[in-house]
């Protein structure tokens, strides 16, 4: 783990993650530090999102998943939640053309049923407009929770067993994963959380079993290309063993080269 605050620019190594997942924490604290209302941090956070998306496009990273609004965030003050929903709607309208020009495919994961009808319609429209793009897949987790994701997958499998489509013996990790929100994609290689907290907060619980975790004290609106490069540099120097020994990984690397 690192605080992500080194002063010198860090070059990005060749070994990049295929999938980056980010908890964008600290918008409210960023605003309060500047004597602004908490909500003022969220538009600043949108600017940080734009920068990270552009960097991932440039680096040709295949998948970026951003935790925008958790299923627990409904517990925040009603005024703040309403303002966040309005910002989400306006950002979709504003950014979809930019995403489309950069060949970014947008997908929103989570339970959309709690959103207002106009927001659901805007999500559908943005997804349809970018559906054929072959560049970065940008997944935005909104009204999402890892436990909810796992529970929904379990319900789907139970229904398939009840209908006779499959037997209980046919349920394995692969079949289970096919019923989650994220399917047929590489699992996150790198998880980044800004804001100084060091927990995963119910985000992609199943998918992050072997993900490399990186925590930074930077508040999300301050997370820029330099900060991303530092996270990628840190990732490039980690040895990912997936249950094997370090010697086995080194031997396999040597054979591949």
C-alpha positions as CSV (number, residue, x, y, z in Angstrom):
1,X,0.0,0.0,0.0
2,X,1.1,3.5,-0.7
3,X,0.0,7.0,0.0
4,X,0.4,8.0,-3.6
5,X,2.0,11.4,-2.8
6,X,5.6,11.2,-4.1
7,X,6.7,14.4,-5.8
8,X,8.7,13.1,-8.7
9,X,6.9,12.0,-11.9
10,X,6.8,8.2,-12.2
11,X,7.1,6.6,-15.7
12,X,4.5,4.1,-16.6
13,X,5.9,0.6,-17.1
14,X,5.0,-1.7,-20.0
15,X,3.1,-4.2,-17.8
16,X,-0.3,-2.5,-17.5
17,X,-3.5,-3.9,-15.9
18,X,-6.2,-5.1,-18.3
19,X,-8.9,-3.9,-15.9
20,X,-8.8,-1.1,-13.3
21,X,-11.5,-0.6,-10.7
22,X,-11.6,2.6,-8.7
23,X,-13.5,3.8,-5.7
24,X,-13.6,7.6,-6.2
25,X,-13.7,8.7,-2.5
26,X,-13.2,12.2,-1.1
27,X,-15.4,14.6,-3.1
28,X,-17.2,16.0,-0.1
29,X,-14.0,16.4,2.0
30,X,-12.3,18.1,-0.9
31,X,-15.1,20.7,-1.0
32,X,-15.2,21.2,2.8
33,X,-11.4,21.8,2.8
34,X,-12.1,24.7,0.5
35,X,-15.0,26.1,2.6
36,X,-17.5,24.9,0.0
37,X,-20.7,22.8,0.5
38,X,-20.1,19.0,0.2
39,X,-21.9,18.8,-3.1
40,X,-19.4,21.2,-4.7
41,X,-16.9,18.3,-4.7
42,X,-19.0,16.2,-7.0
43,X,-18.7,18.3,-10.2
44,X,-15.0,18.5,-9.4
45,X,-15.0,14.8,-9.2
46,X,-16.5,14.6,-12.7
47,X,-13.5,16.5,-14.1
48,X,-11.2,13.9,-12.5
49,X,-13.2,11.1,-14.1
50,X,-12.7,12.7,-17.5
51,X,-9.0,12.8,-17.0
52,X,-8.7,9.2,-15.9
53,X,-10.9,8.0,-18.8
54,X,-8.7,9.9,-21.3
55,X,-5.6,8.4,-19.8
56,X,-7.0,4.9,-20.0
57,X,-7.9,5.5,-23.6
58,X,-4.4,6.7,-24.3
59,X,-2.8,3.8,-22.5
60,X,-5.1,1.3,-24.3
61,X,-6.4,-0.2,-21.0
62,X,-9.3,-2.4,-22.0
63,X,-11.6,-2.0,-19.0
64,X,-12.2,0.8,-16.4
65,X,-14.9,0.3,-13.7
66,X,-15.8,3.3,-11.5
67,X,-17.8,3.1,-8.3
68,X,-20.1,6.2,-8.7
69,X,-22.9,5.5,-6.2
70,X,-23.2,2.6,-3.9
71,X,-26.4,0.9,-2.7
72,X,-25.5,2.3,0.8
73,X,-25.2,5.9,-0.5
74,X,-29.0,6.4,-0.4
75,X,-28.5,6.9,3.4
76,X,-26.8,10.2,2.8
77,X,-28.8,13.5,3.2
78,X,-31.7,13.6,0.8
79,X,-30.6,16.9,-0.7
80,X,-27.1,15.6,-1.5
81,X,-28.6,12.4,-3.0
82,X,-30.9,14.5,-5.3
83,X,-28.1,16.7,-6.4
84,X,-25.9,13.7,-7.2
85,X,-28.7,12.1,-9.3
86,X,-29.1,15.4,-11.1
87,X,-25.4,15.6,-11.8
88,X,-25.4,12.0,-13.0
89,X,-28.2,12.8,-15.5
90,X,-26.5,16.0,-16.7
91,X,-23.1,14.3,-17.0
92,X,-24.5,11.5,-19.1
93,X,-26.0,13.9,-21.5
94,X,-22.9,16.0,-21.7
95,X,-20.2,13.3,-21.9
96,X,-21.8,10.7,-24.1
97,X,-20.7,12.4,-27.3
98,X,-17.1,12.7,-26.0
99,X,-17.1,9.0,-25.1
100,X,-18.4,8.1,-28.5
101,X,-15.8,10.2,-30.3
102,X,-13.1,8.4,-28.4
103,X,-14.6,5.0,-29.2
104,X,-15.5,4.4,-25.5
105,X,-18.3,1.9,-24.8
106,X,-20.3,2.8,-21.7
107,X,-22.1,0.3,-19.5
108,X,-23.8,1.1,-16.2
109,X,-23.9,-1.8,-13.7
110,X,-26.2,-2.0,-10.6
111,X,-29.9,-1.9,-9.8
112,X,-31.4,0.8,-12.0
113,X,-35.0,0.3,-10.7
114,X,-34.5,2.9,-7.9
115,X,-33.6,5.7,-10.3
116,X,-36.0,8.2,-11.8
117,X,-37.6,7.3,-15.1
118,X,-35.7,10.0,-17.0
119,X,-32.4,8.9,-15.6
120,X,-33.1,5.3,-16.6
121,X,-33.9,6.4,-20.1
122,X,-30.7,8.5,-20.3
123,X,-28.6,5.5,-19.2
124,X,-30.3,3.4,-21.9
125,X,-29.7,6.0,-24.5
126,X,-26.0,6.5,-23.6
127,X,-25.4,2.7,-23.6
128,X,-27.1,2.3,-27.0
129,X,-25.2,5.2,-28.5
130,X,-21.8,3.7,-27.6
131,X,-22.7,0.0,-27.9
132,X,-20.7,-0.6,-31.0
133,X,-17.5,1.1,-29.9
134,X,-14.4,-1.1,-29.7
135,X,-12.2,1.0,-27.5
136,X,-12.2,1.3,-23.7
137,X,-15.1,-0.3,-21.9
138,X,-16.1,2.2,-19.2
139,X,-18.3,0.6,-16.5
140,X,-20.0,2.9,-14.1
141,X,-21.3,1.2,-10.9
142,X,-24.4,3.1,-9.8
143,X,-26.8,1.8,-7.0
144,X,-24.4,-1.1,-6.9
145,X,-23.2,-3.3,-4.1
146,X,-21.1,-6.4,-4.2
147,X,-23.4,-8.3,-1.8
148,X,-26.4,-7.3,-4.0
149,X,-24.5,-8.6,-7.0
150,X,-23.8,-11.9,-5.5
151,X,-27.4,-12.3,-4.1
152,X,-28.9,-11.5,-7.5
153,X,-26.6,-14.2,-9.1
154,X,-27.7,-16.7,-6.5
155,X,-31.4,-15.9,-7.2
156,X,-30.9,-16.4,-10.9
157,X,-29.2,-19.8,-10.4
158,X,-31.9,-20.9,-7.9
159,X,-34.6,-20.0,-10.6
160,X,-32.6,-22.0,-13.2
161,X,-32.5,-25.0,-10.8
162,X,-36.2,-24.6,-10.0
163,X,-37.2,-24.5,-13.7
164,X,-35.1,-27.6,-14.4
165,X,-32.7,-25.7,-16.7
166,X,-29.7,-26.8,-14.6
167,X,-29.0,-29.2,-11.7
168,X,-27.4,-28.0,-8.5
169,X,-24.3,-30.1,-9.4
170,X,-23.8,-27.9,-12.4
171,X,-23.2,-24.8,-10.3
172,X,-19.5,-24.0,-10.2
173,X,-17.5,-20.7,-10.0
174,X,-17.6,-20.2,-13.7
175,X,-21.4,-20.6,-13.9
176,X,-21.8,-18.4,-10.9
177,X,-19.7,-15.6,-12.4
178,X,-21.7,-15.7,-15.6
179,X,-24.7,-14.5,-13.5
180,X,-23.0,-11.5,-12.0
181,X,-23.2,-7.9,-13.4
182,X,-19.8,-8.3,-15.0
183,X,-19.4,-11.3,-17.3
184,X,-16.9,-12.4,-20.0
185,X,-14.4,-9.7,-18.9
186,X,-11.0,-9.9,-17.2
187,X,-11.4,-9.5,-13.4
188,X,-9.9,-6.3,-12.0
189,X,-6.1,-6.4,-11.9
190,X,-5.7,-3.2,-10.0
191,X,-8.1,-1.7,-7.5
192,X,-7.5,2.0,-6.6
193,X,-9.2,3.8,-3.7
194,X,-8.7,7.5,-3.1
195,X,-9.4,9.5,0.0
196,X,-7.2,7.7,2.5
197,X,-9.6,4.9,3.5
198,X,-8.3,1.4,3.2
199,X,-11.3,-0.9,2.6
200,X,-13.2,-2.1,-0.4
201,X,-16.6,-1.0,0.8
202,X,-18.8,-3.7,-0.8
203,X,-17.4,-3.1,-4.3
204,X,-16.9,-6.0,-6.7
205,X,-16.5,-8.5,-3.8
206,X,-16.5,-11.6,-6.0
207,X,-14.4,-10.1,-8.8
208,X,-11.6,-8.7,-6.6
209,X,-10.5,-12.0,-5.0
210,X,-7.0,-11.6,-6.5
211,X,-7.0,-8.0,-7.3
212,X,-4.0,-5.8,-6.3
213,X,-5.1,-3.1,-3.9
214,X,-3.7,0.4,-4.0
215,X,-4.7,3.2,-1.6
216,X,-3.9,6.8,-1.8
217,X,-4.5,9.8,0.5
218,X,-5.4,12.0,-2.4
219,X,-9.0,13.1,-2.5
220,X,-10.7,12.1,-5.8
221,X,-10.9,15.6,-7.4
222,X,-7.1,15.8,-7.0
223,X,-6.4,12.4,-8.6
224,X,-4.8,13.2,-11.9
225,X,-2.7,11.6,-14.6
226,X,0.4,11.8,-12.4
227,X,-1.4,10.0,-9.6
228,X,-2.6,7.3,-12.0
229,X,0.9,6.8,-13.3
230,X,2.2,6.3,-9.8
231,X,-0.5,3.7,-9.2
232,X,0.4,1.9,-12.4
233,X,4.1,2.1,-11.6
234,X,3.4,0.4,-8.2
235,X,1.3,-2.3,-9.9
236,X,4.0,-3.1,-12.4
237,X,6.4,-4.0,-9.6
238,X,4.1,-6.4,-7.8
239,X,4.5,-10.2,-8.2
240,X,1.0,-11.8,-8.8
241,X,1.2,-15.4,-7.6
242,X,-2.5,-16.5,-7.6
243,X,-1.7,-19.2,-5.1
244,X,1.7,-20.2,-6.6
245,X,5.1,-19.7,-5.1
246,X,7.3,-16.8,-6.1
247,X,9.8,-19.2,-7.7
248,X,7.0,-20.7,-9.8
249,X,6.0,-17.3,-11.1
250,X,9.6,-16.4,-11.9
251,X,10.2,-19.8,-13.7
252,X,7.0,-19.2,-15.8
253,X,8.1,-15.7,-16.6
254,X,11.5,-16.9,-17.7
255,X,9.9,-19.6,-19.9
256,X,7.6,-17.0,-21.5
257,X,10.5,-14.8,-22.3
